[in-house]
Amino acid sequence: MAKVSTSELKGRKFGRVLVKLGKVTREQVHEALKAQQGQAGRKVGEILVDLGYITDDDIRAALAGQAGIEQVVLRDREISDETFAAIPATTATTYQIVPIKFDRERNAIAVAVKSPDNFAAVDDLRNLLGFKRVKPVLAAAEEIDEILQERYAAKGSGFSEIYAEAGDSAAIASLEGRGDSLDLDMLEEASGDNAIVRLVQETLLIAIRDKASDIHFEPFEDEFKIRYRIDGVLYEMAPPDKRLALPIVSRIKVMSKLDIAERRLPQDGRIEMSLPGTGAPIDLRVAVLPTMFGESVVLRVLDRSNVQLSLDRVGLRDDDLERVRGLINKPNGIVLVTGPTGSGKTTTLYAALTELNTPDRKILTAEDPVEYDIDGLIQCQVNVDQELTFSKLLRSFLRQDPDTILVGEIRDLETAQIAIQASLTGHLVFSTLHTNDAPSSILRLIDLGVESFLLTATLEAIVAQRLIRKICEKCKEEFVPTEEQLMELSLLPADVEGRTFFRGRGCGNCMKTGYKGRMAIFEIMTLDDTLREMIMSQASTAVLRDESRRRGMRTLRESGLLAIYEGQSTIEEVVRETIAED
C-alpha cells in the first residue's frame, strides 16, 4: 500500500484514519463502534485491540496521523550532544520528551513525544525556553524512556551548567556596577538571555514536579536565595550568583506582564502554565516586594488538579463531615473558617461551595485574589487601588439576588456588619478569620466592634483548621516514643498503652524528611442556645472552649492525636501545629 501523507489524515476521525492507513476495514470499525455503545467510556482503539484487529503501535500511528505529526523510530537516529544540551534535564524528564534535532541559527527544535496530545510541552518549550519553533514528532514510549534514562537520569537539574553559562553572558555582565542607572533595553536583554530563561524555567518545573506551594526568590546583601515551600516547610536550593538576581527577577516580571523598570513599588501579577504530561492548567500568583538589597519575589503555585474540591476529600472525619454538610445547607446564617495563612481555609470553602453549586442556587464570591476559577460561581476580585473593598463588593452583592455569599476575609467592622446584614436578610454567608482556634474567633469579632446580640443571631458555626504533614508511606516504620515526647502532648506512658506509633525513616520519595503530603485537622464549634447565652453574658474564650468540648467539639489537638494514633502523622507535627490545652 502506498504511503499516506499526514495532510491526508490530519483532523479525520480515528476510525477513518485507521482505514486510510490500511490497518482495519470499514466493517471492523463499525463492529467496534457498535460494541462501544454498550461500553461507556471506552475508546474505539481499545476495543479494536481487544478484538485483535490492531496493535498498540497501530493506535500510535493513527494518533500521529490524526494530529498531523510525523512518527519516528528513535533507535534509528543519531542525536548530537548539542541537541541533547538544548533542553535541560529537568525539562526533558518532566515533560517526557527527547530532543531529536536542534537548529541554533533558527532557534528551532524537534522533540519526540509519547502522545500527540502533549501540547503543554510544545507550548512551554516555546514560551519558557524561548524557542521560535517547536516541532513535535511521535515516538514509542519505551524508546523515549530508554533515552531519558541513558542521557538525562544522572544529570539532575543541570543548574550548575546553567549558572556557569549565565556567568559568561555578556548581557548579564553589562548590568554589573550600574546600580540604578540601568535602562529598559539592558533589563530586557538580560531577562531574555537564554541561560536566565532556562534557569527560571527549570526552577518552576522543579517546583511543580515536587508539588511546592510557593517559590521564594530572596535578595540579601551578599547572596540571592531560591527556596521552595513543600508540605509547609521551606527548602533551600543551591543559590545562584548574586549577579543573577536582577535578570531572574526581570524575567519573572516579563512572564507575569509586570513593569520591569519599576523597582520601588510592590507589584502583583500572574503566570499561566500547563502541567507537564497532562496539560492541566497551573497558575502562578506573583508578588514582588522591594527590599533593601533588591526585589523579593514569591510565586504561589495554584494547581487546581492538586486541590481537593470536594468535602469528601478535604480530610473531614465522618461525624465532622455530617456536621459540616448540615451547616452549609442551612438557609441563612454565617459560617466562619479560621486558621493562619496556608492552613487550607480556601480549599475547605471552595469544597463547600462546589457542593452547593447547583443550577437552582446563585453563589457570589468576593476574593483577594481569586485563586481558582470555578464554573457556576460568580467570582469577584477585590481591588484596593480602585477602592473596591470587601465591604463595597458585599454591599453590591445584596442587590444581585444571591442565595450564598463568600467573603474572602472579614478584616474590619464594616465588612462584618454587612455580612451580618446579609445573613439577617436570608442569605448564607461564608467567610474566614485569622485566629488560633474556633472559640477565640468570638472575641476577635467582638473586638472588631460586632454587637453580641447580632453575633448570636447570625453566627452558626466556626471551623478552625490546620495542615499537618503525613508520614511517608514508603519509609513508614513503627517506633516507641520517649516519655519526653509524650509529655509534649501531656500524655503519660499509661495513656498510650497498647497503641502503636509510626514515623518516617526518610527516603528518596520524601526527600529524606520522613513526610510526604499533608492532611487537614479540624475543630468545629457549632453554636446552640447555651453557647449563645454564654456569648451574650460575655463568657471568656476558655469557658466557651470548655463548654463546646462538653457539647461534642473535638479540638485541634484532639484531632491531631487521632491522626497520630491512626498512623497518619507524628507527635512532632501535631505539637508544631497545635497548642496545648489547659
N, C-alpha and C positions, 0 to 999 in steps of 0.2 A: 504493500500500500504506500502511495506517495505521501511524503511528509507534509503535515498540515501546519500552516503558519499560525503564529499566535494571534494575528489580526483576525483570522477566521473564527477563532474560538473565544476571543475576549468578550465578556458580557453575556454569553449564551448560558442557557440553563444547564445545570450539571449533567443531567442525563443526556442532553443533546451533544455536549462536549465529548462524553464517553463514546457515543455513537460515531461522531466525526473522527475520533482517534482510532476507531475500529476495535475498541475493547469489548463492546457489547452490541447486541442488536436492539432495534426499537421494541421488539416483543419482550425482551428481557427487562428493559427499562419499565415498560408498562406493568409487567409482573411485579417488579419491586415497588412501583407506585401504588398498586393495588394492595400489596402487603403492608405498606406504610400506613394506610388508613386505619388499620387496627392496632398500630404500634405508635401511639402518640409520642413525639419527641425524638424518634429515631430518624436518622438521615438515610437518604436513598443509597448513598455509597456503602454504609454499614450493612444494609440489607443485601445489596448486590454481593458483598464479600461473603456474607453468611450463606447465600445461595450458591457460592462457588464460581460466580461468573467473572469476578475481578479480584485483584490483589491490592494490598495497601500501596504498592508502587503505582498501580494504575490510578488510584484515587489521587495521589500526589501529582501525577502528570495531568490529570483533569483539572485539578485546582489551579495549577500553574497556568494552564491554557485559559481557564475561565478568567483569571486575573490578568492575563495578557503578559505574563513574565516567562522568561526562559528557565528551563530546567537543566541543571548541570550535574556532572559527576565529579566530586572534589578529588577523588583518588587519582584522576587522570590529569590534574592540573598542577603546574608548578607555580607556587606563590612566593613572591620575593619577600625578603626581610623588610624592605621599605614599606611594602603593602601591609604586612602584619603590624608594623610600628605606627601606621597611620591611625589605628584605633586602639585606645588604651585597653589594658587587660580587663579592667572592671566593666567597661562598656561592652566589650565583646561577650564576656561571660554573663553579664546581667541581661542583655538583650538576646543572648543565644544566637550570635551571628558570627560569620567568618568573612573577613575582607578577602576578595579574590583578585581585585585589580584596582590600582591607585594611579591616578593621573595628577601629578603635583601641579603641573602648569595650569590645567583647567580646574584644579581643586575639585575633582570628581572621583567618586569611588563606587565600586560594585561590591555588594555584600551578599553572601549566601544566607538565606533564612530557612527556618524549618516549616513555616507556614506563610502562604501569601497574605494572610490576614494580619501579619505583624507590621502594621502601618506605623506603630509607635516608634519602632526602630528607625524607619526611614525618616520620619518627621523630626525625631530628636537628633539624629545624626546631622541633619541639615540645620536645625535651629541652634543646637547647643555646641556642636563641634565646628559649625561654620562651613560645611561642605556645600558647594554650589549645586552639585548634582549627586544624588544617591540612587543607584540603580539596584533594585533587588532581584536576585535570582533564587530559584528554589533548589534545595539540595536535601538529601536524605538526612534525617535527624541523627542517625548513628554516625554518619560521616562528620557532621558538624561537631557532635560530642567528642569524637576522636581527636579532631584537630584542636578544639578548645583545650582539651586535656594536655595535648602534646605541646602546644605553643604558648598557652596562656596560664595554665594552672599554677606554675611555680613563680610567676612574675608578680603576683599580688596586684596591688592597685597601680603600681607604676609611678607613685608620687615622687620618688627620688629622681627619676628621669625627667619628669615634668618640671620639678624645682630647678634642676640643672639647666634645662632648656630655657626656662624663664630668666635665669640668671645671666644668660648670654644674649638676651633680647636687647636690641638697640632701642626699641620703643620704650621699654621699661627703664633702661639705663638713663634715658633722657629726662626722666622725672626726678632723678636724684638731685638734691640740693636746690630744688626750685621753690620749695615752701609753698606760699600762697600765690606765687606768680604763674601758676600753671594756666594755660589757655585750654579752651574746649577741644581743639583739634588734637592736642597732645594727650588729653584724657581719653578721647575716643580711640585714638590709635593704640594706646596701651591696653584699653579694655578689650579691643578686638584682636590683640596678639594671640596667636594660635596656642601658645603654652598656657596663657591665662584662661582662654576659652576651655581648653581641656581640663585644667585644674578645677575650675568651678563645676564643670560637668561631672567630673569624677567625684567630687565632694557630694554633689546632690544625689548621684546614683548610689553611692555607698550608704548615704543616709536612708534612702528609700529601701534599699536592699535589707538593711539592718533594722528597719522599722523604727527609725528615730522619730521622735515627736517634734524636736527642734534642732536647728543647726545654728551655732553661735560663731560669729567672726568677731574677735575681740582685739583691739589695739592696745598695747601697753607701751611704756617708754622705750623698752629695748627689744620687744618681741611682738609677734602677731599670732594669736592663738586661734585654732579652729577646734570647736568642741561639739559633740553630739549628745543629746539627751535621749537615752534609751531606757525604757521602763522607769522613767522618773529620775534616773541618775545620769550625771554628766560624765562623759568620757573624752579625754583629750587626744587629738590626733598629733602626728608628727608636725610641728609648726613650720610653716614656710618662712622664708627670709622676710624680715620686716619691710624690705623694699617692695614686696609684692602686695602689701596691704591696700594701697590706693588703687592699683589696677584691678585687684579682686573685687573690692567694694564697687568700683566703677562698672565692672562687668555685671554684677548683680543688679545695679541700678538700671543699666541698659535693658537687661532681661525683664525687669519689672516696670519698665517705662517711667522711671523717675528722672529727675533733673540731676545729671551727673555733675553739673557745675555748682550746684547748691550743696555746701558742706557745713553750713552754720545752723541749719534748722532741721528738726526731725522730719522724716518723710515715711509714708506708708504706701506699699504697693502690693502687687500680686504677680506670681509667675504661674502659668498654666503648663503642665506637663502630662505625659501619659505614662501609666505604669508599665514598665518593661515586661514583655511577654503576653500581657492581657489587653493592653491598650486602655485600661480603666483610667479615668481622669484623676489627676492629682493636682491640687492647688497648693502653692507655697505662698503663705502670707508673709510679706517682707516688712520689717520695721527697722528703720535707720535712725540712729541716735548719735549726735555729735558729742564727743568726749574730749578730754584734754589732749589725747595723743592720736586723734583721728576719729573716724566714724565706726561705731559698733553696729553690727548688723545681726539681727536674729530672724531666722526663717522658720515659721511654724508649718510643719508638713500636715496638710489636710487630705488624708487618703480615705475617701468615703468607703472604699472596699474593705477597709480595716476597722470601720466603725459599726458597732452592733446596733442598728436602728430598729430594734425590736425589744420590747420589755422582757420577752422570754430569754434574751441573751445578754442582758446587761449585768447579770450576776445576782439578781434578787432570789432569795430563798422562797420556797413555795408559799409559806404563810405571808411573807412580806409582799410577794407578787400579788396575791389575792387582795391584800390590803391596799396596795397602790392602784390596782385596777378599780377597786371600789371608789377611791378618791378621784381619779381622773374622769370617772363617769358621772360625777355629781353635776347638777345643772348649773350651779354657781358656787362662788367661794374662791379663796386664794390658796394655792399650794406652792410652798417655797422649797427650793432645793438649795442647800447650803454646803459650803466647803471652801478650802483655799483654791487658788488658781491651779489648774491642771489636775483637779480631783475627779473629773468626769461628769461634772454637772450638765454641761451642754449635751453630752451623749444621752444621759438619762432623760432630759427634757425632749430631745428630738425623738427618742424612742416612744415617749408618751404621746407626743403629737402625731407620730406615724400611726399609732394605734387608733387615734381619734380621727384620722384623716379619711373621712368618708364623704361621698357626694352630698349628703344632707347636712354637713356641718361646715361653717365658714371659720377658718382659722387665720388670724393675723399675727405676725411676729415683728417685734422691734428688737434689733440686734446690733451689737457693736464689737466686731463686724459680723456680717452674715457668713458663717463658716461653711455650711453645706446647703446647696440648692436642692430643695425637696419639692417634687411635683405635688400640686394640690394646696400648698401653703402660700399665702401672700406674705412675702418676706420684705421688710423694710430695714434699711441701714441707717443708724444714727450718723449724723454729720455735724459735729460740733462747730466746724468752721462756718457752716451755713446756719448755725443756731438751730439745727434740727436735733433736739434732745429727746431722751426717752419720754419725758413728760409731754412734750409737744406732739410726738407721734401718738402717744397713748390717748391724748385728748382728741386727736383726729380719728383714731380707731373707733371711738364710740359713735361716730357718725357714719361708720361703714357697715353697720348691722352685723357685727361678728357674733359667733357663738363662743369661741375660745380665743384667748389672747395670751401671747407670750411676751413678757417684758424681760429683755436680756438681763437686767440687773436693777434692783431698787437701790439707788445711790443717794437719794435726798428725800426730804419730806414731801415735796410737790409730786414726785413720781409715786410715792407710797399712797398719797391721798387720792390720786386719780385711779390707781389700781383698786383701792377700796371702793371708790365710787363705781367703777366698772363692775365689781363684784356685787355691790348692793343693787345694781340695775339688771341683774340676771345673767351675768357673764362669768364663765370660768376663767380664772387668771392664773398663769404660771409665771414664776419669776425666781431669781436667785439672790442670795445674800452671801457675804463673806464673813462667816462666823465659825467658831471652832466646833460647835455641836448644835443639835436641834434646840434644846431649851434656851441657850444663850441668844438665839435669834429673837426671842420675845423682848428681852432687854434692849437689844440693838434697835428694834423698831420703835420702842418707847423712847429711846434716846434720840431718835430722829425727830420725835415730836408727835408720833401717832397716838391718838387717844385710846386708852384701854378699852372703852366700850365699843369703839369702831373695830379694834383688833379682834375682840372676842366675837363680834357679829359677823366677821368675814373670813377669818383665818380657819382653814380646815385641817391643815397638816403641815409639818416641816420635815423634810427628808435631808438628813446630813449624810455625807458620804466621803470616802477616801479610796484611793487606789493603792493596793499593796502588791509587791512583786510575788509572782508564783514560782515555786520550786521547779527547776528544770527537770523534765520527766526523763531525760536521757542519762542524767547522773544522780538521780534521786537515791538517797540511802537513809537507813534508819540510824538514829543516834540517841544517846541518853543525855538530856540536858543537865547542866550542873545546878546546884542549889542557887548560885548567884543568878543564873539565867531565869530560873523560876521566880526568884524574888522580884525581878523586874516586872513580872506580871502579877505580883502579890499572891503568888502560889507557893504552897509547900509540897514536898515530895508526896505526902499522903493524898493531896488533892488530885494528883495526876496518876495515881497508882493504876496500873493496867492499861494506860494509854501509850500509844506509840508515836514518837516524834520523828520528823524527817527533816533533811536538809539537802542541799545540792553540793556535790563534791567539787564541781567545776569541770567543764569540758569544752571542747571546741564549739559545740552547739550554743552554749550560753556565754561565750567569751570569758570563760574561766570564772564567772561570777557565781554560779550555782542557781541563777534565776533566769527564767525565760517567760516573758509576757507579764501582764498584770491582771488583777481581778478587783472588783469593787466590793467594799463592805459598807453596810448601811445602818443608819439609826433613824427609825421612823416614829415621829411623835404626832399622834392624832389627837385633836382636841375634842373633849367631851364637856358636858356641863360642869363637872367637878373642876377640871383644869381651867375652864373659862372663869369660874368663880374665883379661883386662886389668882388668876391674872388680874381680875378686877380688884382684888384685895392687895395687889402689888407684892405677891409672894416672890421670894428670891429665886434665882436660877437653880440653886442647889435643891430647894424644896420642890420646884417644878420637875426637876430631873428625877428625884426620888419617887414622886407620885406617878410620873409617867412610867417608871420601871415597874411599879406595883401594878400598873394597868396594862402591862404586857410589852412595853418598849424594850427592845434589845439595843444596848448601847454599842458604840463603835468598837470599844474594847472587847465586849462580849461577842460581837460578830467576828472580830479578829481571832479570838480564842477558838471559835468554831472552825475557822479556816485552818488553824494550827492542828487541831485535833483530827481534822479530816485529811491531813497531809498535803494541803494546798499551799501553805506558806509557812514562814518560820517565826520564831519568837522575836528575832531581831527586827523583822519587818513590822510586826504588829506594834512593838514598843516604839519604833521610829515614827509611825503614822498615827498612833492614838495616844490619848492622855489617860493617866491612871485615874481610877475612880475612888472617891472618898469612902 
